[in-house]
Amino acid sequence: MAGRVLVVGGGGREHALAWKLAQSPQVQQVLVAPGNAGTAGCGKISNSEVSVSNHTILAQFCKDHHVGLVVVGPEVPLAAGIVDDLTAAGVPCFGPSAKAAQLEASKSFSKAFMERHGIPTARYGSFTDPQQACHYIRTADFPALVVKASGLAAGKGVIVARDQDEACQAVMDIMKDGAFGSAGETVVVEELLEGEEVSCLCFSDGHSVSQMPPAQDHKRLQDSDLGPNTGGMGAYCPTPQVSQDLLQQITETVLQKTVDGMREEGTPYVGVLYAGLMLTERGPKVLEFNCRFGDPECQVLLPLLQSDLYEVIMNTMNGKLASNAPVWHQDSSAVTVVMASGGYPGSYKKGVEITGLSLIQDMGLQIFHAGTALKEGSVVSSGGRVLSVTAVKSSLELALQAANQGVAAVGFPDAVYRRDIGHRAIAHLKQHRGLTYKDSGVDIAAGNRLVDVIKPLAKATSRSGCNAELGGFAGLFDLKAAGFVDPILVSGTDGVGTKLKIAQACGQHGILGQDLVAMCVNDVLAQGAEPLFFLDYFSCGSLDVDVAASVVRGIAKACEMAGCALLGGETAEMPSVYPPGEYDLAGFCVGAVERGALLPRLGDISEGHMLIGVASSGVHSNGFSLVRKILEKAKLSYSSPAPFGKSGQTVGEVLLTPTKIYSPLLLPILRSGAVKAYAHITGGGLLENIPRVLPQELAVDLDASQWSIPPVFSWLHKEGGLSEEEMARTFNCGLGAVLVVAPVDAQRVLSQLQAHEEAWIVGSLAHKEPGAEPVVVRNLKNSLLNAGQASSKEVAVKANGGCHDNSMVPRKRTKVGVLISGTGTNLQALIEQAKRPCSSAEIVVVISNKPGVQGLKRASLAGIQTRVVDHKLYGSRAEFDGTIDRVLEEFGVELVCLAGFMRILTGTFVKKWNEAEHRAFPAALELVASGAVSLGEDGRISWKSHSS
């Protein structure tokens, strides 16, 4: 085992090498000298301050610290003989010797070597005199327009001139003005070759070569290969332009020939050999050799290496490459995008803070640091090329898209990067294939990516009866597993209307999910049905995966709120139907209700029944075409400060307030049997929705002074000059739901609602006279004019969530045990009440006399302990009660609640546990008799304030 490995260098290539070496089980630690912020204390990887330029000190450091292998990243230490010196000192070092590294360190040596061994390359001349070089440029019988500094110039010592004058000027800049220092004492002038430039690398053990997948670097700074040359702005791998046959040809005529030639000349080549090639019409020709991994090619090659890099290196150094060839991932593509400092490759700022780095790994991408450093706990820039983001995907297009998304998540001022890495390959692939569905504007791959994103979202909505797994042709739901005995299925479908336009204009796509689910779920609820599962339909012109995922994320979250599973959906991409950036949204919900609980119960509804209204959150999802017209008339934009709503909100923020989902609140109340009908106030407003659930002979008498109307409706009424009838027919005017109850049940139902939501007794039913309107809304105009003028008392009650004691003094909470026999619908209301900060109750255990019932699942989901005491297993009621008694004592229960418990309890049990009732009932009597608590005609509980 190596124990420790030392990587020499501090760029993106070295970070990639350290990252890959750290994955080896044979490596305990990877040191990087000098390293960067990305290699500073990252798992097995850490930085070292050892000097790498003094080879004697470095060798001693390696011995002292049990470094079993040194891997050299950059070219300068190789040319300086680091491998020779460390090897002589007994420290294994991976890379070519200084003599072998001349293939890169001296372009004049390299060109002469290729000429000696018949390796295909561009015609050239080598010069130490600038005048001779210029004469060669002007007299050559080929375009001698490529000027190279012969020595090492950090990847920037090549000028591709447009004409002879520019080529001669480049010679003068290099040789007379010293643009690249001593590296330019000799220049090589080459023939300008036309074609695709590719990078073909291999491992070499001095005899055999093992080729890597071909890659392509992008040297120019800007998209479309514009701007100055750089050290590399990105790369991708493999290149489809290099076929398997062509790669084999390159391996034989370039890579193997080079290794054979070096060995014949007494300079065995061991390490990584990099051939930069031009694919010309006359075949591949070598532009240059590098004696190490390229940067940024290394960042796309190593993520595709399936083998253990440490083992590959050891086999290479030990001459075992032929029998142990590295294995590469097949059917995958990698793209790396380099982010550079503003001004690069010229002068640029350092010390600029970098943000968003933590987001990259969450996206399944890899980030390799280059010019970065740590400063006071933050990552800052310290070089020209700052970092690179690498993505590995099943296709080049997908990898590029993912890498670009990763780059967009990282931020630092004036960052420079390309968005078209791999553009030549993508064009090549399109040119060499027939028409595809994507060519018509439909991107199946994008759709598949979306499915991958939303699968975990759907899975999170699983519930009894359904596992919410996407991917099949249809979804399944098991009604029996959901606890239904004699169910009727109820379905509803809806959209969100032109509220879409506002969300799209504001870029707030996730908000719409709750609107869509609420519109469907609230409709299903009108039949008394529990929402079971939901499907969505997302249609667009061109699929933007991020936007679609945001929408579906909102849908999934809303399904969780509603208690239904996101069972499936459809994404339709229709370029000829929708313009760019626009999409439409629809949903479909299925619920179920036991036959005997189906709503409305028309035969039970009669004159004198009360109407209870439940607050809306605003406009919900109806009437937005009219809203947009009024905004246009008022010359208000969505970013304008809202003349309605809370202080500081914009028009868009108020209008995009999501539609309320009423199922968690209303289901327990509907199941109690007290509600005869429920109307969802949706399209058609107050006038058209309430009559839908009533017998034809009854009329609705509403009093708008009895409920709070949100200020947005007042503004719409005034600004739009809308009549009372138009307001009542178009909008909900503050009521999202209306319940029909008998007078005897009205106060109890109202109290249950007010514990969680604003609700009011808003009217009653009367006999409908012939020719009379089915709905009359009294006092609407005055209430609209006074909207937003709610009393401070009402505000205080609402803020306190229905609790009369709004002090923040901690209180002792009474331990409660709840006994159930079935679905535990009342239990859910008790659980929600006990969770309120102001509640004095803590439910510590739920006991059922029947195993597997829904109520036990409700308790478990709420984190409450459950027990089953099955009455069938006991010979007498006394034994059964005694067991329950022991469970209650086990949990220290002080108060017992019966929530649909269907067993008769013995007198002994009741006597023991009725003390709470005896205390509570007289206390309640005293509160009412003293006037401390009173019940208004509207059903609102009022608490008399008292001063100390």
N, C-alpha and C positions, 0 to 999 in steps of 0.2 A: 504494500500500500504506500502511496506517495506521502501520506500524511498531509504535508502542506505543498501547495503549488504557488509559485510566484508568477504573476503576469506583469510584464514590463510594458508600461505605456499608460496613457490617461485619457484616451478618446472613446468614441462609441464602439470602435472595433474591440478595444480591450475590455470594455464593459460586457460586450457580447461573449467574448472568450471566457471571462470569469463566470458569467451567468451559466454558460454551457458546462464548464468544468465543474462547477459546484453541484451539478446534477448527478455527478458520478458518485456511486457509493464507495468508491476507492479513494475519494478525496475528502479529507477531514476539514480542510480550510483552504481558501484561496486568498492570497495577498495580492494587492495591486499597487504598483509603484510607478508614478505617484498616485494614480487613480483620480476619481472625481466624486461629486456628491452622490452619484448613483451606486458607487462601489464602497461607500463609507458606511460600514456596519450594516450590511444587508444579508442576514442569515449567515451562511458560511463565509461570506465575502467581507473583507475589510481592507482598508488602505494601509500602506506602509510608507514611511518616510526615508527608507534606505536610498542611498545614492546609486542610481543605475549607470551613471557615466564612469564611475571608478570601479572597474571590474574586480580589482583585488578586494576592495571593501565589500562589494556585492557577494563575491564568492564566500568570504568569511561569514557574512550575515546568513547566507543560505546554510552553511554548516552549523552555525550556532543555533539556528532556529529550525533545524531539521526540515529544510525545504528540499523535497525530493525531485522537483522538476521546475525548470524555468521556461516559460513560454514567452517569446518575444513578439510583440505586436507591430511596432513601427519599423521603418526601414533604416533609420539613422544608426541605432545600436548594432544592427546586423552588419552594416558597412564598416562599423568601427571595431568589429571583431569580437563582439560579446560572446558569441557561441564558442569561438576558439578558446577564449580566455577562461570561461567557466568550465568548459569540458576539460581543459588542461588541469584545472584545479579540482577536478573530480565531482563537479556539479552538473548533472544532466541538463542540457539546454536544447530546446527545440527551435530549429531554424537553420538556414544555410551558413556555411563558413563565410568569412570576409571575402575570400577569393570567389566563392560561388555567388556571393551577393553582388559582384560586379555586374551581373546581368541587369540589375536595376541601377546600381550606383554609378555606372558609366555607360551612357547611351552609345558612345563611340565604340566601347568594347562590345556591347551587345550587338550592334549592327555588324561589326566585323565577324563576330562569332556566328551569327546567322548566315552571313555570306560564306564562311568557311564550311558550314555543315548543310548548306542547301535548304535552309528553313525559309519559307516564303515570307518576304517582307517588302516594304516600299523601297524604291531606288533612293539613294541618299548620297550625301557627301559630308565629311567631318572636317571641321576647320578650327584653327586657333587664331587665324587672321580674319578680321571682319571684312576687309576688302575682297579677299578671295571668296568668302562666303557669298558676298553680294554679287560678284561676278558669276558664280555658279548659279545663283537664283535667276539672273537675267539671261544666261546662255543655255540652260538645260533644255533638252527637247521634250520635257514633261513639266507639268505645273509644280515647280519646286517651291511650295508655299507654306510648308510646315516647318517652323523653326523651334528647336528644342535646346534648352540648356542641357549639356551632357550629364552634369551631376545631379544630386538630389535637390529638389526644389519644392518639397511638400505637396507634390501633385499639381503645382501651378506653373511649372516651367515649360509649358507648351503653348505656342501661339500659332493659330491657324489663320493665315493672312488671306485677305480678299484679292490682293494683287501683288505684283512684284515690288512696288514701292513700299507697301505695308510690310512685306516680308523683310526687306532690307532695313527698314526702320526698327523692326523687332531685333535683328542682328545687332544693330548699334545699341539699342536699349540694354541688351543682355551683356554684350562684350565691352562696350565703352562706358556705359552708365552704371553697370553692375547691378541690374535689376534683380538678379538672383545670386549675387555675391560670387563666391568661388565656384559655385555650381555652373556658372556661365563662362568659365575660362575657355572651354571648348564648346562649340555649338555643332549640332547636327541639323542639316537641312534636308528635308525629305520631300518626296513626291506626295502630292495631295491625292489621297485615295477616296473614292466615292463608294458609299454603301452603308450598311448597318454596322455599328460598333458594338461588340459584345465582349464580355469577360469570361474566359474559360480558365478555371483553376483546377489544380489537382494536388493530391498528396504525393510526395516522392520519397522513396527510401534509398535513393541512389541508383537503383536498378529498375524497379517497377514504378508505374504511375497508376493512380486511381483517380479518375476524373470526378469532379463535382458537377452538379447541375449547372448549365450555363446561366449567367446573370447579365444584366445590363445596367450600367451606371448612367446617371444623368448629370453631366458636368456643368451645363449652363444654368445660370441663376434663376431664370424665369421660365414660366410656362411656354410651350411651343418652341423650346430650345433657343430662347432669346437671352440677351444679357451676357455678361462676362463669364469666362470659365471659372470654376470653383474647384474645391477639393471633392465635390460630389454632393448633389442636392437630393439624392434618393436613388433607390435601386429596386429591381424586382427580379424574381427567379421562380421557375425557369423561363428562359426566353423561347417562345414558340418558333421564332425564326431559325433556331438551330435544331434541325431534326436529329433523330438518333443516328442516322447515317452520317450526317455532317459532323456531329460531335465525335463520332468514331474516327472520321477523317482527320479532324483537328488533333485528336489524341495521338494518332499515329505520326502525322507529318509535322506536328509542332511540339507537343508536350514530351512524347517519348523520345523524339529526335534530339530535343534539347538536353534531356537527362542523359541520354547515351553520349552526346557530344561532350558534355561536361566531364563525364567519367573518363572518356577517352583522353581528355586533355589533363587528366590527373587532378580534377577538382570535382569530386562526387557531390551531387546536389541532393541534400536531405532537408525536407521541410515542405512548405507550401510554395508551389510555383504558379504564378498568375500570368497568363498571356492575354494582353489586350489586343483584340483582333478586329480587322475590318473585313466584313463579308462582301467582297467585291464580285463583279461579274466573272472575274478570272479565278475565283476561289478565295478562301480565307487567307489574309496576310497579317503578319504580326506588326502591330504598331509599337508595342513596348512590352517589356517583361517587368513584373514586380516579384519580389522575393518573399512575399508574405501575403496574408489575407488582405483584400482591399477594404477600404472604408469609403462607402457604406455597404459594399458587397457582403462583408462578413455578417452584417446585421440581418441579411435575408437568407444567407446560406446556413448558418448554424441552427436557426429554428426549424429548418427542414432536415437536419441531420438526425436520423433515428438512432444511430449508434452512440455509444459512450465516447465522448471526445477524448477523454483521458486515455482510454484503451486504444483509440485510433492513433494518437500521438505516440504512444509507447510502441505500437506495432510498426509505425513508420520509422522511429529511431532505431528499432531492433532488426530492421530488414525483413519484416514479416508481412509486408503489405499485400503481396501477391496472394497469400493464403487467407488473409483476413481483411477483405475489402470492406470499407464502410458501407452502411445501408442508409438509404435516404427515403424520406416519406414520399410516397407516390400519390398522384392525383391531388396534390396540394400546391398552392401558389403563395408566395410571400412578397409583400411590398413594404418597403421602409421609406418614410418621408422624413427628410431632414429639416429641422427648424433652425434657422440661422439668425444671428443678430442683425438688426437694421444697419445697413452700410457695408456689410460683408459682400465681396471679398476685400473691400477697402477698409477704412477705419470704422470702428464701431465702439459702442459703449459697453462697459463691463459692470458687473454688480447689479444688474437688473433682476428684480425678484420674479420668480417663476411660480405660477399658481396652477391648480387643476391636476397636478401629477397623480394624486390619489384616485382620480376618476378613471385613469387608463386601465388599471388592472381589473376594475369592475366591468370594463367593457370587453374583457378577454383579450387585451392587446399587451404588447411588451414594449416598454420604453427603455432605450439605451442612452445614457448620458454621455456627453462629450465635453463641451466647454461649460461645465457647471462646477460650483463650489458651494460649501456650506458657510452661511454667515448669520450668526446669532439665531440659529435654529431654522433659518429659511434657506431654500435653495435659490441661488442667484447665478446669473450668467457669468462666464469667465473666459469665453472664447468666441470665435466667429461662428463655427458650427456648434450649436448649443446642445441639441439632443435629436434623437430620431425615434419615430413611432413605427413599430413593425406589426403587421397583421398577417396571419396565416389563415387562408380560407380555401374553399374547394375550387375557386376560380380566381383568375387575375382581377376581373372586374369587382368581385366581392371583396377581395383583399384590399384593393385600392380604395373602395368606398369606406371600408372599416378603418383603414389607416387615416384617411382624410377626416373621418369623424373623430378619431382619437386626437389628431392635431388640433381640431376645433375646440376640444375640451381643455387643452392646455393654453395658458396665456402668459405672455410677457410683452411689454410695449415694443412696437415696431418689429415684431417677429416676421421673418421672411421665409416662405416655403412654397414649394410647387404643389399644384393640385392635379397634375397630369402625368405622374410617374407611371411608366408603362404604356404611354399613349401609342407608341409605335407598334407595340405588340398587340394592343387591342385593335388597331387598324389592320394589322396583318391577319388577325383571326377573322375579322369581318370579311376581309377580301377573299379569304380562302374557304369560306363556307357559304352555303346557300342562304336564302332569306330565312329569318327566324321570326318567331312571334314577337320578340323584343324589337325587331326592326320596324314592326308596325306600331310600336309605342307601348306594348304590354310586356312588363318585366316580370316573368314568372319567378326569377331568382329573388327579386325584391319581395314578392309575395311569400316565398318560402322563408326568407329572413324574418318577415313579420310574424309568421306562424311560430318560429323559434322564440321570438321575443315574448309573444302573448301566451304561449303554453303554460309557463309557470304562473302567470296572472290568473288564468282560468282555473288552474289546479288549486289555487288558494281559496276558491269559492266553493269547493266541494262541500256537500251536505248529505245527510242521510237520504238514500235513494239514488244518489248520483255521485260519480267520482270526478266529473268535469274534465275528463281527458280529451284534448283535441286531437284531430287527425283522421277520424273515421268518416264514413259517408254520412252518418247520422248519429245523433246522440240518443242515449238510452236513459230512462228514468223508471225506477222501481217504486210504484205507489205503495205497495205493501210494506216495503222496507222503511218508507217514510211514515208509517203508522196509520195509513188510511184504511177504513173498513168498507165503506160503501160510498166511494167518491164520485163526484161529477167533475170532469175536467173543464177548465175555464181558460180561454185564450184572449190575448189582446195584443194589438200591434199599433205602433205609432212612430212618429219622428219627432224632431225638435223644431220644425218649421224654419223660418228665416232668422231665428236666433243664431243659426249657423253662420250667417253673414257677419254678425257682430263678433262672434268668436274668432272667425277667420281673419277679420280685419284687425282684431286685437292680439292675434297670435296666441289665444288662450284655448287650446284645443281640448285639454284634459277635463275642463269644466263640463263639457257637453255630455260626458258619460252619465253623470247623475241625472241630468235632464231626461235623457233617453230612457233610462231604466225607470225613473219615477213616472213618466207619462204612461208607460205600459203597466207597471205594477199597480199604480193607483187605480187604473181602470179595472184590472182583474179583482182588486180588493172590493169593488162595488158589488160583486156577486158573493161576497163573504169568503172569497178564496184565498188560501195561503199561496203566495208566489213560489213556484218550485224551481223553474229553470228559465233561462233567458238566452236568446240568440240575437246577434246584431248583424246588420248589413251595412257595410262601408263601401261606397262607390266613389270613384274619382277619375280624373283624366290621366294623371301620372302619379303612381304610388310613391309618396314620400314616407319611408318606413318610420322615421322619427315622429311625424305628425300622426300617422295611423296608430302607432304604438301608444302615443300619449292619449289618444281618444279611447282606445281599448283599455288602457290602464284605468282611466276614469270609469269606464263601464264596469270593470271587474270590482273596483272599490265600491261602487254603488250596489252591485249585486250582493256583496258581503253585507252592506247596510240593510238591504231588503230581505236578506235571508234566503236568497235564491242562488242557484248555481249558474255560472256562465258556461253553458253547455256547448256552444258552438257559434258559428257565424259565417259570413261570406264577405270576401273582399273582391270587388269588381273594379277592374281597371279599364276605362272606356275613353280613350283619347279623343274620339270624335264627338263625344257627348258633353264632357265637362272641360272648361278652359283650365289652363295651368293654375295650380294653387287652390282650386275649389274641389269640394267633395260634398257628398250627401250622406245622410245617416238615418237609419231606420232600425227598429227593434221589434222583437216578438217575445212575449212572455206567456208561459203556461202555468196555471195554478190549479189547485184542487180544493174542493169543499165537500164535506160530508153532506149527503143528500138532505138530511133534516136541517142543516144550517144554511142552506142556500138563501141568498138575498137577491132582491128585496122580498119581504114577506107581505105581499100586497093585501092579503086577507086580514092581516093584523093591524093595518094602518087605518086610522080613522080621524075624523074631525077632532081638533083639540090636541093632537099630538104635537110635541115640541120639536123645534129644530135647533140643533147645536152646531155652531160653526167652529171649524178648526183653522187656525191662522195659516195663511200662505206666507212665503218668503218674499213675495213681490209679484212680478209679472208672470213668473213661472215660464212656460214655453208657448204661450198663445198670444196672438195679437201683435206679433213683432213687425209684420208688414206695416201696420198702422203706426206703431211706435217709430219705425224708421222714417216714415213720412213726416211725423211731427218733429223729429230731430232735424230733418232736412229743412223744414219750415222755420225752425228756431235757429238755424245755422249753428248747431252744436255738433262737435265731433266727439268720437268715443273717448278721446283723451282730455276733453274739456272737464273742468271741475263740475261735479254734478250739482245742479240746483235742487236736488232731492237726495235722500239717503244720508249716510253718516258724513261728518266733516272730514275732508281730505280725500274722499272717494272721487274717482272719475265717473263719467257717464257710463263708460263701458263696464267698469267694475260693478256698478249697481245693477245694470241690466243683465249682467251675466251671473247674478246670484242664482245658484242652482235651484231647481224645483224640489220641493220637499218630498221625501219618500215617507208615506204614512203607514206602511205595513207594520213596522215594529211597535208603533204607538197603538194602532187601531185593532190589530188582530186579536189580542187578548180581550178587548172590549166587545168586539163583534162576536166572539165565541161565547161570551157570557149570556147571550140571548136577549140582552136588553135593547139592542139596536134593531129596528125594524127595516131600515134601509140606509144606504150610504150613497151619496152622490159625489163623484169627483168633479170639481169645478174646473173644467178644461175648455176646449174650444166651444163657444156658445155662451160662456160666462154663467152668471147666476140665472138668467132668464130661461136658458134652454136645457141646463143640466139637471136641475132639481126635479122638474116634472118627469124626467125619464124613469125615475124610481118610485113614482106615486100612482095610485089609482086615478083614472081620468076625472072622477067626480070631485077631486080635492084640489084646492088652490093653495098657493104659498103666500104667506104674509110675512115679509122680512122687514126688520127695522134696522137701518144702517147705523143708527146712533148707538147700537148695542155692541158694536165691535170696532176694533182699531183698524183704520185704513192706512196702509203705508203711504208716505208722502209722494212716492213716484206716481201713484194714481191721481193724486191731487194735481200734480204738475201736468200730467197728460191731459186731464180734463180741462184745465185752464188754458194751456198752451195750444192744444188742438181744437179748442172751442167745441168739445164733444158734448152731446146731450146726455142726460141721465140714462136714457134708454141705450144709447150707444156704448156707454161705459159698462152698464150691467150686462149687455149682450156680448161684448167683446172680451172683457177682462174679469178676473176673479174678484177684484176690488178688495182683496185682503182675506178672502175665505178660500182655502184650498180644498176643503172637504166640508160637507154638511151631513149630519146624522139625524135620522128621524127616530125619536124615542117617545115612549108613553110618559105622561106627566109624572107618574109615580116613580119612574126611573131617572128622570132628567137630572136631579141634583147629584145622584150617585155617579152617573156617567160623566157629568161635568167635572166632578172632583177628580175622578180617575184621569181625565184628560189634562186638567190643569196642573196635575203633579209633574207633567213633563212638557207641556206645550200650552201656548195661549189658546184659550177656547172660551166661547160665550154662548148663552142662549140667545139666539138671533131672531127667532120668530116662531110661528106656529102654523098649523094647517087648518083651513076652513073649507066649508062647502063651496064649491065653484058654481056660481050663477051662470046660466046660459049666456054665451057671448062675452063673458068676462075674461080678462087676461089670466093665464095660469099662475103668473108670479107678479106680485106687487112688491116693490122695494120702496119703503117710505124713508124719508129723511136722508136720501142718498146725496143730494146736492149739498145740503148743509154739512154733512159728514165729510164730503170731499173737500169742501172749503176749509174745514177745521182739521184735516188730516195732519198728523204729526204733532198735534197739540195734546197728546196723551198726558194724563195727570202724573205727577211725580209719584203718587202712591202706586199707580199701576206699574210704572217703571221699576219701582223698588221691589214690588212683588215678583215681576218677571225676572229681574236680576237675581232674586233669591230663589228662583226655581220653585216657587210655591211654598217655601218654608217661611214660617213667621219669624223665626229667630235668626237674624242675620249677623249675630255677633260671631267673632272669630275665636271665642274661648273654647279650647278643646273640651269635649264632653266624653263621659263614659258611654260606650255603646252597649246596648242590651243584646245578649246573645240569643238568637232566634233559631228555633228548629221548625222546619216546614214539613207537613205530612201531605203526600200526594198519592193519587192512584193512576193517573194517566198522563195526558199531554202537558199538564202543568201550565196552562195558559195564564192563570192568575199568578202562578209562581214567577213568570217572566216579569210581570209588573212589580212584584215584591222585590225581585233581584235588582231591577233598575232603580227602584226607590231607595233600597239599602245602599246602593253605590253613590247616591248623592252626598256631597260633602256635609249637608245639613242634617242628614238622617241620624237618628239615635239608635238605629237597629243594625245589627250585623248578623247575617244569615250564616250560621256555622255548619249546619248539616241539613240535607234534604233526605227524607225517608219515604220510600214507596213500598206499598204492600204488593206491587206487581213488578216483576223484573223486566228490563229492556224497554221501559216506556219512555216517551219523548221528554217528559219532565226531568228524568235523570240525566239525559244528554244536555238539556238546557243548563242544569246545575253544574255539570262537569265543565262545560264550555266557559262558565262564569268563574271557574276555579273553586267551586264549593264542594266540600266532601259529600258523598252520597252513601246511603245504606239501603239494602233491600231486606225487608222483614215480610216474607211471603206468608200470608194468613193461612194458606192451604197446608202449610207444614206444621201447624199447631193444633192440638186436640181441643183447646178451649180458648175463649176470648181472653180469659185472665192470663194464660200463658203468652198469648200474642201481645197483649198490652204490656205485660211485664218485660218482654224483650225490647219493645219500643222504649219503655221507661229507662231501661239500662243504657240504651244507645243515647238517649237525650242527656242522661247524667254523665256519660262518657265525654260528651262535648260541652258540658257545663251550661246547657241550655237554660235560659231564664224565662223565655216566652215561647209558646207553641202557636203556630198558625196552621189552620187546616185549609189547604188550597185544593179543593176538589178531591178530598179524601173520602172514599166511598165505603168505609167500615164503621160500624157502631162501636164506640169505645165504652169500656166498663165504667161504672160509677166511681170506683176507686181511682182509676186513672184520671177521670175528669176532675174529681175532687182535689187530687194532688196538683193538677196543672191549671186550675181555674183561678188561682189567686191573682194573676195578672189582670184578668177580666174584672175581678172585683175591685181592683185598684183603679183600673183605667176608666170604667164606666162612671163611677161617682166623680172622678176628676173631670171628665168630659162634661158632665152635667153642670158642675160648678163653673166651668169656663163659659158655657152658654148662658147660664142663669145670671152670672155676674156682668154679662155684657162684654167680657173680654174678647169673645168670639161671636160673630154674627154672620148670618147667611142672607145676602141680598136677594132681591127678586130675580136678578140675572144669574143667580147661582154662584156668585163669587163669594168666597170666604174672606171676611175682613177681620183683622186683628187690631184691637184698640191699642194705640200707642200709649205708653206710660212713661212718665219722667221719673228720674231717680230723686 
